[in-house]
């Protein structure tokens, strides 16, 4: 028995609906992850787009055909947006909107009432582009993100290549050519997409769970205001770094920083302005620190940085760079940025523990405050 395209599209729409419902109730409701939300939306868009094409051959084809192109490309945009969310990237609203609109418009001006492949080249190019971008985002996930990221990236890449090949053959011989009809026609594509959706559904759940786990871990370790490590997370990371230093017989420096006269900032400009000052200092820390450094908010207006392999002179240079970057930031709510006092201590393979290093930096910071603030003292 040979299934015609319409029958396959009905089966695809039914499968997409079932997958969307299963994914919503089994994954999205439990994880609430952005990735699972985007996939639920994508599946519903694929369902709607496929259903629109069922009106081909009827008077409604004139509007259903462009709508189907718009919905399917929007579904591909949802797949891309979901992949971007795994890397905590903002949704590219412009491209995700522009390509579906262009695909729908191209079909609308290409005799959609009589041409079932109206705007076909633009549709195929848009699908290949968006799914290819999704594959690229999955490849760029860090290696330890999830064991299913590689299969998902390969699957998305394979679909992108398939659509690109469809585009090439479509441009060469048209939709009625023997190669296109045999290998890249609507029936073949629907079958391939159905199989892939079933296969990747299991991986989608794994990525959604991993995204939720990472989000919870971030909440547990990150200071909500500044985005730096919170006190507990910093102390844990710094203690581990000291253990590595002992094993490698190396050392480094620790900086304890305190924003000068911070209470007067809150009293004069308000707590909202004070929060902006704290965020500005955190940004200056992130911009000045090296990739190997560990930075955190120690409490209130105090911040702490561990600099593996850095001597006291290097630590002093980094402290100066932080102050320079802070002073360059402009916050309308503040007439002036607060200055900062720094205390620096060092550690090596013989250092007893982290408390010893922090205590030495705290003594140096107290000395900086005593000498008039806005300065760096080495312990």
C-alpha positions in Angstrom: 0.0 0.0 0.0 1.3 3.4 -1.0 0.4 6.3 1.2 -0.4 9.5 -0.5 0.9 12.9 0.6 -2.4 14.0 2.2 -2.6 10.8 4.3 1.0 11.3 5.5 0.3 14.9 6.4 -2.6 13.8 8.5 -0.5 11.2 10.2 2.3 13.8 10.7 -0.2 16.3 12.2 -1.6 13.7 14.5 1.9 12.6 15.6 3.0 16.2 16.2 -0.1 16.8 18.3 0.5 13.7 20.4 4.2 14.6 20.9 3.4 18.2 21.8 0.9 17.0 24.4 3.2 14.3 25.8 6.1 16.7 25.9 4.0 19.3 27.6 2.6 17.1 30.3 5.7 14.9 30.8 8.5 17.5 30.5 7.4 21.1 30.3 5.1 21.0 33.4 7.8 19.4 35.5 10.8 21.4 34.3 9.3 24.7 33.0 12.5 25.0 31.0 12.6 27.5 28.1 13.9 24.7 25.8 10.8 22.5 26.5 8.5 25.6 26.0 10.1 26.3 22.6 9.8 22.7 21.5 6.1 22.6 22.5 5.5 25.7 20.5 7.5 24.3 17.5 5.5 21.1 17.5 2.2 22.9 17.5 3.5 25.1 14.6 4.5 22.1 12.6 1.1 20.6 13.3 -0.7 23.7 12.1 1.5 24.1 9.1 1.0 20.5 8.0 -2.8 20.9 8.5 -2.8 24.0 6.3 -1.4 22.0 3.4 -4.3 19.6 3.6 -6.3 22.4 1.9 -4.3 22.1 -1.3 -6.5 21.4 -4.2 -9.4 23.4 -2.7 -10.4 27.0 -3.2 -8.8 27.7 0.2 -5.4 26.9 -1.1 -4.9 30.5 -2.1 -4.4 31.5 1.6 -3.7 28.1 3.2 -0.5 27.5 1.2 1.2 30.8 2.2 0.0 30.2 5.8 1.4 26.7 5.8 4.8 28.0 4.7 4.7 30.7 7.4 3.8 28.2 10.1 6.4 25.6 9.2 9.2 28.1 9.0 8.0 29.6 12.3 8.3 26.0 13.8 11.9 25.8 12.6 12.5 29.2 14.2 11.1 27.7 17.4 13.6 24.9 17.2 16.4 27.4 16.7 15.2 29.5 19.6 15.1 26.4 21.8 18.7 25.5 21.0 19.8 29.1 21.7 18.0 29.0 25.1 20.3 26.1 26.1 23.2 28.5 25.9 21.2 31.3 27.7 21.2 33.4 24.6 18.4 35.9 23.9 15.8 35.0 21.3 16.7 36.5 18.0 13.3 38.0 17.4 14.2 39.8 14.2 15.5 36.8 12.2 12.9 34.4 13.7 10.1 36.8 12.5 11.6 37.9 9.2 12.2 34.5 7.7 8.6 33.1 8.3 7.1 36.4 7.0 9.3 36.3 3.9 8.5 32.7 3.3 4.7 33.4 3.6 5.0 36.5 1.4 7.0 34.7 -1.3 4.2 32.1 -1.5 1.6 34.8 -1.5 3.0 36.4 -4.7 3.7 33.1 -6.5 0.2 32.1 -7.6 -0.7 30.2 -4.5 -4.2 29.5 -5.7 -2.9 27.2 -8.5 0.7 26.5 -7.5 1.1 24.1 -4.6 4.8 24.9 -4.6 4.3 28.7 -4.4 7.4 30.3 -2.9 9.0 26.9 -2.7 12.6 28.0 -3.0 12.3 30.6 -0.3 10.5 28.1 2.0 13.2 25.5 1.5 16.1 28.0 2.0 14.4 29.3 5.2 14.0 25.8 6.7 17.6 24.9 5.9 18.9 28.1 7.4 16.9 27.9 10.7 17.5 24.2 11.3 21.1 24.6 10.4 21.4 27.4 12.9 19.8 25.1 15.5 22.4 22.4 14.8 25.2 25.0 15.1 23.9 26.1 18.6 23.8 22.5 19.7 27.4 21.9 18.6 28.5 24.9 20.5 27.2 23.6 23.8 30.0 22.8 26.2 31.1 19.1 26.0 29.8 18.2 29.4 26.3 19.7 28.9 24.5 16.5 28.0 25.3 13.2 26.3 22.5 13.7 23.9 23.7 17.1 22.5 25.8 15.4 19.8 23.0 13.2 18.5 20.7 16.1 18.5 23.2 18.3 16.7 23.7 15.6 14.1 20.0 15.0 13.6 19.4 18.8 13.2 22.4 19.0 10.8 21.1 16.1 8.8 17.7 17.8 8.4 19.3 21.0 7.4 21.4 19.3 4.8 18.3 17.5 3.5 16.4 20.7 3.1 19.5 22.3 1.4 19.6 19.4 -1.1 15.9 19.8 -1.7 16.5 23.5 -2.5 19.3 22.7 -4.9 17.3 20.0 -6.8 14.2 22.2 -6.7 16.2 25.1 -8.4 17.7 22.7 -11.0 14.7 20.7 -12.1 11.6 22.1 -10.3 9.1 20.2 -8.1 8.0 17.9 -10.9 11.5 16.6 -11.8 12.3 12.9 -11.4 15.0 13.3 -8.8 13.0 15.8 -6.7 9.8 13.8 -6.9 11.5 10.5 -6.0 13.9 11.7 -3.2 12.8 15.1 -2.0 9.0 15.3 -2.6 6.5 16.2 0.1 5.7 12.5 0.9 9.4 11.6 1.4 10.0 14.7 3.5 7.0 14.1 5.7 8.1 10.5 6.4 11.7 11.6 7.2 10.4 14.4 9.5 8.1 12.0 11.3 10.9 9.5 12.0 13.2 12.2 13.2 10.7 13.8 15.5 10.0 10.5 17.2 13.7 9.8 17.6 14.7 13.2 19.0 11.7 13.4 21.4 13.7 11.3 23.9 16.7 13.6 23.5 14.5 16.7 23.9 13.4 15.5 27.4 17.0 15.0 28.4 18.1 18.5 27.3 15.1 20.1 29.1 16.0 18.3 32.3 19.6 19.4 32.0 18.6 23.0 31.4 16.4 23.0 34.5 19.2 21.4 36.6 21.7 24.0 35.4 19.3 26.8 36.1 18.7 25.6 39.7 22.5 25.2 40.2 23.0 28.8 39.0 20.4 30.1 41.5 22.1 28.2 44.3 25.6 29.5 43.5 25.0 32.9 42.0 24.4 36.2 43.7 21.1 37.4 42.5 22.0 41.1 42.3 25.5 41.1 40.8 25.7 37.8 38.9 28.9 36.9 40.6 29.3 33.8 42.8 27.6 34.1 46.2 29.7 33.8 49.4 29.2 30.0 49.8 29.9 29.2 46.2 33.0 31.3 46.2 34.4 29.8 49.4 33.8 26.3 47.9 35.5 27.2 44.6 38.4 29.0 46.3 39.0 26.1 48.7 39.2 23.7 45.8 41.6 26.0 44.0 43.9 26.2 47.1 44.0 22.4 47.1 45.0 22.3 43.5 47.7 24.9 44.3 49.1 22.7 47.0 49.2 19.7 44.7 50.9 21.7 41.9 53.2 23.5 44.4 52.0 26.9 43.1 50.4 30.0 44.7 48.4 33.1 43.9 46.8 36.1 45.4 43.4 37.1 47.0 41.8 40.5 46.8 39.2 41.7 49.3 37.4 44.8 48.1 35.1 47.2 49.8 33.2 50.1 48.3 34.0 53.3 50.2 31.3 55.2 52.1 28.6 52.9 50.6 26.1 53.7 53.2 26.2 57.4 52.1 25.5 56.3 48.6 22.3 54.5 49.7 21.3 57.4 52.0 21.9 60.1 49.4 20.8 58.5 46.2 18.6 55.6 47.4 19.0 51.9 47.6 18.1 51.4 43.9 21.1 53.6 43.0 23.2 51.6 45.5 22.2 48.4 43.8 23.3 49.9 40.4 26.7 50.7 41.9 27.1 47.2 43.2 26.3 45.9 39.7 28.7 48.3 38.1 31.5 47.1 40.4 30.6 43.5 39.6 30.8 44.2 35.9 34.2 45.9 36.4 35.4 42.8 38.2 34.2 40.5 35.4 35.8 42.6 32.8 39.1 42.9 34.6 39.5 39.4 35.9 41.2 36.6 33.9 39.4 33.5 32.8 41.1 31.5 35.6 40.2 33.9 38.4 37.3 33.4 40.8 35.1 36.4 41.8 32.3 36.6 44.3 30.2 38.9 46.4 31.4 38.4 50.0 28.6 40.3 51.6 27.0 43.7 51.4 29.4 46.0 49.6 32.3 43.6 50.0 33.7 41.6 47.1 36.4 38.9 46.9 38.6 37.6 44.1 41.0 34.7 44.0 43.8 35.0 41.4 45.6 31.7 40.9 49.2 32.1 39.8 49.2 35.9 40.3 51.7 37.6 42.5 50.9 40.7 44.7 52.0 43.1 41.9 49.7 41.5 39.4 46.9 41.5 41.9 47.5 45.2 42.5 47.3 45.9 38.8 44.0 44.0 38.5 42.6 46.0 41.4 43.6 49.2 39.7 42.0 48.1 36.5 38.8 47.3 38.3 38.7 50.8 39.8 39.5 52.4 36.4 36.6 50.5 34.8 34.3 51.4 37.6 35.1 55.1 37.4 34.4 55.0 33.6 30.9 53.7 34.1 28.1 56.3 33.9 24.9 55.8 36.0 22.4 58.7 35.7 21.1 57.9 39.2 24.5 58.5 40.7 26.3 61.8 40.5 29.6 60.0 41.1 30.8 56.4 41.4 32.1 55.3 44.8 35.8 54.6 45.2 37.1 51.3 46.4 39.6 50.1 49.0 41.5 46.8 48.4 43.4 44.4 50.7 45.7 41.9 49.0 47.1 38.7 50.5 49.0 35.8 48.9 49.1 32.1 49.3 51.3 29.2 48.3 51.6 25.5 48.7 52.3 25.8 52.5 49.3 27.9 53.2 47.1 26.2 55.8 43.7 27.0 54.6 41.5 29.7 52.9 40.5 31.3 56.2 44.2 32.3 56.7 44.3 34.0 53.3 41.1 35.9 53.8 42.1 37.0 57.3 45.4 38.4 55.9 43.5 40.3 53.1 41.0 41.6 55.7 43.8 43.1 57.8 45.2 44.7 54.7 41.8 46.1 53.8 41.4 47.5 57.2 44.7 49.3 56.8 43.6 50.7 53.5 40.5 52.1 55.1 42.6 53.5 58.0 44.9 55.3 55.6 42.0 57.2 53.9 40.4 54.7 51.6 40.5 54.6 47.8 43.8 52.7 47.9 45.3 49.2 47.7 47.4 47.7 50.6 49.3 44.4 50.3 49.2 42.1 53.3 
